[in-house]
Amino acid sequence: MKLSRAIPAGLVDAALASLATFVLSLYAIATWEGDSPQVLGMYFLYMSAFLMASAVPNQLLFVPAERMTLNVEQAARVHFFGRIAKLGIPAGAAAAVLLLLATLVGASKPEISFLEDQLPFLLTAAVATVFSPLQNHARRLLHLAGRSWAAANVSLVQAATAAVALVVLVAAEVAAQWIPIGSLAVANVVSVATAAVLARRAGRHVADAELDAVAATRNAMTYRKLMPTGRWLVATGVISLGNNFVVESAVASLASLEALALAGAAKTVAQPILVLSNGLRSVLGPPSMEAARDRDRAAAHRVRRTFTKLTVVAVAAYIAVAGFDWVGNPLARLIDGAYAVPFLVALSIVANGFNGAAFPGRLELIGASREKQLFGADLRANIAQLVFAVGIAAAAGSNAAAGSFARPVAFAALGVGRILLYARQLDVHYEDPPDDETEAGTIPQAPDVIPPSV
């Protein structure tokens, strides 16, 4: 599929994939913002924990396996879904246990009931942890196979199922704490099944000549082969998402849950920028990885420049529409709490733009087999994020409005740090010849197979 067709499909896919979370967060904000801001803050805390746990199967197995699929012809990549799923589901279940441990941090809040408030969040997030990374992988695999509109259909099923689940659970008068993350978990299960059907149908059209290459690569997809690369990626992902969890915990502890609720509402409004970035990453990611693997700096720069230009335009346009409370902003009526603190939404949008613009550098480092260097860069950037968050939250004290700035300022620092630190490592990659350390994380490739551009 040409990029001119794939980019719109990637954007639609990312928009639909995020629509479910966006709508469910709107429900959570509308339900708890006024009467129970502590419960709303706890909801955002559990969502952060869920994302952190989801990083384990995603980075440990799915991303390294996806890179291995570049060894075969584009259309044949759909044949790997079943193999990768068998490896990833046990890892997702183990990550759910990690979620149980991580969220015990919130159990000590005296104003929050564990059985009524936290337990529903905990159980529904555990189910989502198993299926959400698998669903994300399935969509990325369809993009890799040139089936970007099929990936968009998977996200459409997810959004529709989440909406139906939300309506049914509300109509059944189920306790609100079960509804937002529970609806997301149900939607992920249904959309994973949809992806499996679409992948199987697409696999019927693959030429028999490609099946030998598929079999050779599929046999190489083992825990032993994937984990040398995955261990650095999962460390990077867990540090990043785990640090977001720590940052939000610090805001809740040093400032207040009300400050976290304000920041979470602004984060929800700003989310479309990361949606755009994820859509671009789905389509432009494979060319970025291939260019870095081949040490083609010019090709990598072209992809990065396209990514950055589109991100800058989107940030500027979205700030004009949704950055402030004005008569032409429809979100100001839906999520009025996000605009209770001036400039909080605009700053959250800018912070998301910085982190979105860092995606190409990350993908190039993965394609270059520099996962260890990626980990080091992300570690330093996350330390900067935590320092900013703790400093602002501590200075704000009980002032919820001031404390709410801790999250977006710290997130912006993370994005800027990533861009600069990734660029430094990529300079080394493109200027230096390969060495043993650089190639240590390279995944074995199927012989005599040249992956085409996406």
C-alpha positions in Angstrom: 0.0 0.0 0.0 1.4 3.4 -0.9 2.0 5.9 1.9 -0.5 8.3 0.4 -3.2 5.8 1.1 -1.7 4.2 4.2 -1.3 7.5 6.2 -5.1 8.3 6.1 -5.8 4.6 7.1 -3.2 4.9 10.0 -4.8 8.1 11.2 -8.3 6.6 11.1 -7.1 3.5 12.9 -5.4 5.5 15.7 -8.4 7.8 16.0 -10.8 5.0 16.4 -8.5 3.1 18.7 -8.3 6.1 21.0 -12.0 7.0 20.7 -13.0 4.2 23.1 -10.6 5.4 25.8 -11.6 9.0 25.2 -15.3 8.3 25.5 -14.9 6.2 28.6 -12.7 8.8 30.2 -15.4 11.4 29.5 -17.8 9.1 31.3 -15.5 8.8 34.2 -15.0 12.6 34.4 -18.8 13.3 34.1 -19.5 10.7 36.8 -16.9 11.6 39.5 -15.6 15.1 38.7 -18.1 17.0 40.8 -19.0 14.7 43.8 -16.0 12.3 43.9 -12.8 13.9 42.6 -10.8 11.4 44.7 -12.3 8.5 42.8 -11.6 10.2 39.5 -8.0 10.7 40.5 -7.9 7.0 41.4 -9.3 6.1 38.0 -6.5 7.9 36.3 -4.0 6.2 38.6 -5.3 2.8 37.7 -5.3 3.6 34.0 -1.6 4.6 34.3 -0.9 1.3 36.1 -2.8 -0.6 33.3 -0.7 1.1 30.6 2.5 0.3 32.6 1.7 -3.4 32.9 0.7 -3.6 29.2 4.2 -2.5 28.3 5.6 -5.9 29.4 4.2 -8.2 26.7 4.2 -5.4 24.1 7.9 -4.5 24.5 9.2 -7.8 25.6 7.7 -9.9 22.8 5.4 -8.1 20.4 7.8 -5.3 19.1 10.8 -7.6 18.6 8.6 -10.2 16.8 7.2 -7.4 14.6 10.7 -6.4 13.6 11.3 -10.0 12.6 8.3 -10.0 10.3 10.3 -7.5 8.1 12.2 -10.6 6.9 9.4 -11.7 4.7 7.3 -10.2 1.9 4.8 -7.6 3.1 1.6 -9.5 2.4 2.9 -12.7 4.1 3.3 -11.0 7.5 -0.3 -11.7 8.5 0.7 -15.3 9.0 2.6 -14.5 12.2 -0.4 -13.5 14.3 -1.2 -16.9 15.7 2.5 -17.6 16.6 3.0 -14.2 18.3 -0.3 -14.4 20.2 0.7 -17.8 21.7 3.9 -16.2 23.0 2.3 -13.0 24.1 -0.8 -14.1 26.0 1.1 -15.8 28.9 3.3 -12.6 29.1 0.1 -10.5 29.3 -1.2 -12.7 32.2 2.1 -12.2 34.0 1.8 -8.5 33.4 -1.6 -8.5 35.0 0.0 -9.8 38.2 2.4 -6.8 38.0 -0.6 -4.6 37.8 -2.0 -6.1 41.0 1.3 -5.3 42.8 1.7 -1.8 41.4 -1.8 -0.7 42.3 -1.4 -1.7 46.0 0.2 1.8 46.3 -3.2 3.3 46.1 -4.8 1.0 48.7 -3.6 3.2 51.6 -5.8 6.1 50.6 -8.2 6.5 53.6 -10.8 8.4 51.5 -11.1 5.6 49.0 -12.9 2.3 49.7 -10.9 -0.7 48.5 -13.8 -3.0 47.9 -16.2 -0.5 46.4 -13.8 1.7 44.5 -10.4 0.1 43.9 -11.3 -3.6 43.4 -13.5 -3.0 40.3 -10.8 -0.8 38.8 -8.2 -3.5 39.6 -10.1 -6.5 38.2 -11.2 -4.9 35.0 -7.7 -3.4 34.4 -6.2 -6.9 34.9 -8.4 -8.3 32.0 -7.5 -5.3 29.8 -3.8 -5.9 30.5 -4.0 -9.3 28.8 -5.9 -8.3 25.7 -5.0 -4.7 25.1 -1.4 -5.2 24.1 -2.5 -8.2 21.9 -5.0 -6.0 20.1 -2.5 -3.3 19.6 0.0 -5.8 18.2 -2.7 -7.2 15.8 -3.3 -3.8 14.4 0.4 -3.0 13.9 0.8 -6.4 12.2 -1.9 -5.6 9.7 -0.2 -2.2 9.0 3.1 -4.1 8.5 1.3 -6.4 6.0 0.0 -3.5 4.0 -3.6 -4.0 5.4 -3.9 -0.6 7.0 -7.7 -0.3 6.4 -8.2 -3.8 8.0 -6.4 -2.4 11.1 -8.8 0.5 11.0 -11.7 -1.9 10.9 -10.4 -3.6 14.1 -10.3 -0.3 15.8 -13.8 0.4 14.6 -15.0 -2.8 16.2 -13.3 -1.8 19.4 -14.9 1.6 19.5 -18.4 0.3 18.7 -18.1 -2.5 21.2 -16.9 -0.1 24.0 -19.9 2.2 23.2 -22.4 -0.7 23.4 -20.8 -2.1 26.6 -21.0 1.4 28.2 -24.7 1.8 27.3 -25.6 -1.7 28.5 -23.7 -1.5 31.8 -25.2 2.0 32.5 -28.7 0.7 31.7 -28.2 -2.3 33.9 -27.3 0.1 36.7 -23.9 -1.6 37.3 -21.7 0.3 39.8 -19.9 3.0 38.0 -16.4 1.8 39.1 -16.9 -1.4 36.9 -17.9 0.5 33.8 -15.1 2.5 32.1 -12.2 0.1 32.2 -14.6 -2.9 32.1 -16.1 -1.6 28.8 -12.5 -1.2 27.4 -11.7 -4.8 28.4 -14.7 -6.2 26.7 -14.0 -4.1 23.6 -10.4 -5.4 23.5 -11.5 -9.1 23.6 -14.0 -8.6 20.8 -11.6 -6.7 18.6 -8.8 -9.2 19.1 -11.2 -11.9 17.8 -12.0 -9.6 14.8 -8.3 -9.1 14.1 -7.7 -12.9 14.1 -10.4 -13.4 11.5 -9.1 -10.6 9.3 -5.5 -11.9 9.5 -6.7 -15.4 8.5 -8.6 -14.2 5.6 -5.7 -12.0 4.3 -3.4 -15.0 4.7 -5.3 -17.0 2.1 -4.1 -14.7 -0.6 -0.4 -15.2 0.1 1.6 -17.0 -2.6 2.8 -20.5 -1.6 6.3 -19.5 -2.5 6.4 -17.1 0.5 5.3 -19.8 3.0 8.8 -21.3 3.3 10.2 -17.9 4.3 7.3 -17.4 6.7 8.0 -20.8 8.3 11.7 -20.1 8.7 11.1 -16.8 10.5 8.1 -18.2 12.5 10.3 -21.0 13.8 12.9 -18.4 14.9 10.3 -16.6 17.0 11.0 -18.1 20.4 11.4 -16.6 23.8 15.1 -17.3 23.6 15.5 -15.3 20.4 13.1 -12.5 21.2 14.0 -11.7 24.8 17.6 -10.4 24.2 16.1 -7.5 22.3 12.8 -7.4 24.3 14.6 -7.1 27.7 15.9 -3.7 26.8 12.6 -2.6 25.2 10.5 -3.8 28.1 12.9 -2.1 30.5 12.5 1.1 28.5 8.7 0.8 28.3 8.2 -0.1 32.0 10.5 2.7 33.0 8.6 5.2 30.9 5.0 4.1 31.7 6.0 3.2 35.3 7.5 6.6 35.7 4.2 8.1 34.5 2.6 6.1 37.3 5.1 7.4 39.8 4.7 10.9 38.6 0.9 10.8 39.0 1.3 9.1 42.4 3.7 11.9 43.4 1.2 14.6 42.3 -1.5 12.8 44.3 0.7 12.5 47.4 2.6 15.8 47.3 -0.2 17.9 46.0 -3.6 16.2 46.0 -5.9 13.8 44.1 -7.8 16.9 43.1 -4.7 18.2 41.3 -4.3 14.8 39.6 -8.0 15.0 38.5 -7.5 18.4 37.0 -4.3 17.2 35.2 -6.1 14.1 34.0 -9.0 16.0 32.5 -6.5 18.3 30.6 -4.7 15.1 29.5 -7.9 13.7 28.1 -8.5 16.9 26.0 -4.9 16.8 24.8 -5.0 13.1 23.8 -5.8 13.6 20.1 -2.2 14.8 19.5 -0.9 11.4 20.7 -3.6 9.8 18.6 -2.2 11.5 15.5 1.3 10.5 16.4 0.3 6.9 16.9 -1.4 6.9 13.6 1.7 8.2 11.9 3.9 5.8 13.7 1.8 2.8 12.5 2.5 3.8 8.9 5.8 5.6 9.0 7.3 3.3 11.6 8.4 0.4 9.3 10.2 2.8 6.8 12.0 4.4 9.8 13.2 1.0 11.1 14.2 -0.2 7.7 16.1 3.0 7.0 18.0 2.8 10.2 18.7 -0.9 9.7 20.2 -0.1 6.3 22.1 3.0 7.7 20.3 5.1 5.2 20.4 8.5 7.0 18.7 10.4 4.1 15.7 8.0 4.0 15.4 8.2 7.8 15.5 12.0 7.7 12.8 12.2 5.1 10.5 10.1 7.2 11.3 12.0 10.4 10.8 15.4 8.6 7.3 14.3 7.4 6.4 13.1 10.9 7.6 16.3 12.5 5.9 18.7 10.1 2.6 17.0 10.5 2.9 17.0 14.3 3.8 20.7 14.4 0.8 21.6 12.2 -1.5 19.4 14.3 -0.4 20.9 17.6 -0.8 24.5 16.4 -4.3 23.8 14.9 -5.5 21.9 17.9 -4.3 24.6 20.4 -6.3 27.1 18.3 -9.4 25.0 18.5 -9.2 23.3 21.9 -6.4 24.9 23.8 -8.6 27.5 25.7 -12.1 28.0 26.9 -13.8 30.0 24.1 -17.2 29.9 22.4 -15.9 27.9 19.4 -14.4 25.1 21.6 -17.0 22.2 22.0 -14.8 20.4 24.4 -15.0 23.3 26.9 -18.7 22.3 27.4 -18.1 18.6 27.6 -15.1 18.7 29.9 -15.3 22.0 31.6 -13.1 20.9 34.5 -10.2 20.6 32.1 -10.4 24.4 31.6 -10.7 25.3 35.3 -7.0 26.2 35.3 -5.9 28.6 32.5 -3.3 27.3 30.1 -3.3 23.8 31.5 -4.9 22.2 28.4 -2.6 24.2 26.0 0.5 23.1 27.9 -0.7 19.5 27.9 -1.2 19.7 24.1 2.4 21.0 23.6 3.7 18.3 25.9 2.0 15.6 23.8 3.5 17.2 20.7 7.0 16.9 22.0 6.5 13.2 22.9 4.9 12.5 19.6 7.8 14.1 17.7 10.1 11.7 19.5 8.6 8.6 17.9 10.7 8.5 14.7 13.9 8.6 16.7 12.8 5.7 18.9 11.8 3.6 15.9 15.1 4.3 14.2 17.0 3.1 17.3 14.9 -0.1 17.3 15.6 -0.7 13.6 19.3 -0.1 14.2 19.4 -2.7 17.0 20.3 -0.1 19.5 17.8 -1.1 22.2 20.4 -0.7 24.9 21.2 2.8 23.9 17.4 3.5 23.6 17.1 2.3 27.2 19.9 4.7 28.4 18.4 7.7 26.6 14.9 7.0 28.0 16.2 6.5 31.5 17.8 9.9 31.6 14.8 11.6 30.0 12.5 9.9 32.6 14.7 11.0 35.5 14.3 14.6 34.2 10.5 14.1 34.0 10.4 12.8 37.6 12.5 15.7 38.9 10.3 18.3 37.3 7.1 16.6 38.6 8.3 16.2 42.2 9.6 19.7 42.3 6.4 21.4 41.0 4.1 19.1 43.1 6.1 19.7 46.3 6.2 23.5 45.7 2.4 23.6 45.0 1.5 21.8 48.2 -2.2 21.8 48.8 -2.8 24.2 45.9 -4.6 21.9 43.4 -4.4 24.4 40.5 -0.7 24.9 40.8 -0.1 21.1 41.4 -2.0 20.2 38.2 0.9 21.7 36.2 3.3 19.2 37.5 2.2 16.5 35.1 2.2 18.4 31.7 5.5 20.3 32.5 7.2 17.1 33.4 5.8 15.3 30.4 7.1 18.1 28.1 10.5 17.7 29.7 10.4 14.0 28.9 9.6 14.7 25.2 12.3 17.3 24.8 14.8 15.0 26.5 13.9 12.1 24.3 14.3 14.1 21.1 17.7 15.3 22.1 19.0 12.1 23.5 17.7 9.9 20.6 19.4 12.3 18.1 22.7 11.9 19.9 22.6 8.1 19.7 21.5 8.2 16.1 24.4 10.4 15.1 26.7 7.7 16.5 24.8 5.0 14.6 24.9 6.7 11.2 28.5 7.9 11.5 30.2 4.8 12.9 30.7 1.4 11.2 28.9 -1.6 12.8 30.5 -3.2 15.8 29.9 -6.2 18.0 28.1 -4.2 20.7 25.8 -2.5 18.2 24.8 -5.7 16.5 24.5 -7.7 19.7 20.7 -7.2 19.9 20.1 -8.0 16.2 17.4 -10.6 15.7 18.4 -13.5 13.3 16.8 -13.0 9.9 15.5 -15.5 7.5 18.0 -16.2 4.8 17.8 -14.7 1.4 14.7 -12.6 2.1 14.8 -8.9 1.4 12.0 -7.0 3.1 10.2 -4.5 0.9 9.3 -0.9 1.9 5.9 -0.4 3.4 
